[in-house]
Amino acid sequence: MPATTLPPVPHYESASVTQEDIDWADFPIIDISKSSTPEGRAELAPIVRDAMRTYGFIYVVNHGLTQAQNDRMVDIADIPFSQVSEDDKRQYASKIKETGSYRGFKPRQFWTIDNGVKDQIEHYNMHHSIVEQQHPKELQPFVPEIRAFAEHCHYKVLHPILRLLALGLELPEEAFIDMFDFDVQGETYMLFMKYFPRSEEDEVKSKNVWMKGHAGGVSYIGAVSILWSQPVTALQILSPDGKWRYVNHIPNGIIVNIGDTMEMLSGGFYKATIHRVVQPPPDQRGCTRLGLFYFGYPNDDIKLVPMKNSPALQRVGIVRKCADEDAPTMEEMRKARTRTYGTVPLKKTEDGHEEEVSGGVVVKHYN
């Protein structure tokens, strides 16, 4: 992170951790500092492999940033929502339908959740280079810090995870690295997201679901999603036994999950586990939920076909979402999904869920 004198930033007061009796999900905690040596990677690779084939989630600790640095980034993440005027938010609004990109502000009530209920989620999305787009004046003094934070997420968290995923497939550990360049056109992005409380009427209509069950990032298309842990208990995963369980908060920890894109690249070896966001427990209701995300996408020109040279994949067999000749590139898939998510009618399925076809791939929405 930049070592020069840092500009002052208004403090965001996070909610206290819940004291309710919660059914927590149980998945591994990975000490990512061990990935700096071959011996450490050999130790971690089978743990990450097994977790991503079952849970699709891991916790990451010892990532190189202090609690104080994490807290400051949380304060910075709130600036777009608490310090920028509504007029300026409109000026920097995302052109989601036109461009297939979330860059800029997404307003509340843009997506339909269920039964006519609109979302109460605001987010500010930045290309991972940070400097490639214009930002509101309130955010501009913090651009160097945000850029340094994005680089840290990319090189100190995403790349080590990609190496461990490659080793789990018995591929050379750099197999995925060249697919995830930092300084390229594409849509790996830094995201500040803020959930606002909803009315009781909306909670009843939507059955307390704030974002339906899905398998990737905001629009289901992440390869590797990096969420800096925050205290509001609302994220749930669909456990292997079919039960929804909450993801616990680890101070200064990271929650990492696999999305559809990595499931496609790994030929189904790694699972894009279903997760959703629901109303927080009673002692946290009325609180906002502020999140820092880094979504790792392959470069736009990568065709999303299985890594067929993987010995592990050859043994267990490939599971495809579409025929190789029909597989989209990352650019085709992300633009199609981004344009349609939360804005198009969904088809009811026999199992009680819903689906759409986007980018040539069936996308399920879990109720």
Salt bridges, closest charged atoms under 4 A:
GLU13 OE1 - HIS11 NE2 3.38
ASP23 OD2 - ARG245 NE 3.30
GLU43 OE2 - LYS34 NZ 2.96
ASP50 OD1 - ARG49 NE 2.89
ASP75 OD1 - HIS11 ND1 3.13
ASP78 OD1 - LYS194 NZ 2.71
GLU86 OE2 - LYS89 NZ 3.24
ASP87 OD1 - ARG90 NH2 2.41
ASP88 OD2 - LYS137 NZ 3.37
ASP114 OD1 - LYS212 NZ 3.90
ASP119 OD2 - LYS106 NZ 2.83
GLU122 OE2 - LYS89 NZ 2.79
GLU132 OE1 - HIS127 ND1 3.96
GLU138 OE2 - LYS137 NZ 3.26
GLU145 OE1 - ARG72 NE 2.56
GLU151 OE2 - ARG147 NE 2.89
GLU170 OE2 - ARG315 NH2 2.48
GLU173 OE1 - ARG41 NE 3.09
GLU174 OE2 - ARG163 NE 2.65
ASP183 OD1 - ARG147 NH2 3.60
GLU187 OE1 - ARG103 NH2 3.55
GLU187 OE1 - ARG334 NH1 3.57
GLU201 OE2 - LYS205 NZ 3.46
GLU203 OE1 - ARG198 NH2 3.00
ASP241 OD1 - ARG245 NH1 2.89
ASP260 OD1 - LYS321 NZ 3.95
ASP260 OD2 - ARG337 NH1 3.18
GLU263 OE2 - LYS321 NZ 3.69
ASP300 OD2 - ARG334 NH2 2.81
ASP324 OD2 - LYS308 NZ 3.25
ASP324 OD1 - ARG320 NE 2.68
GLU331 OE2 - LYS335 NZ 3.04
ASP351 OD2 - LYS364 NZ 2.63
GLU354 OE1 - LYS212 NZ 2.34
GLU354 OE2 - LYS348 NZ 3.42
GLU356 OE2 - HIS365 NE2 2.88
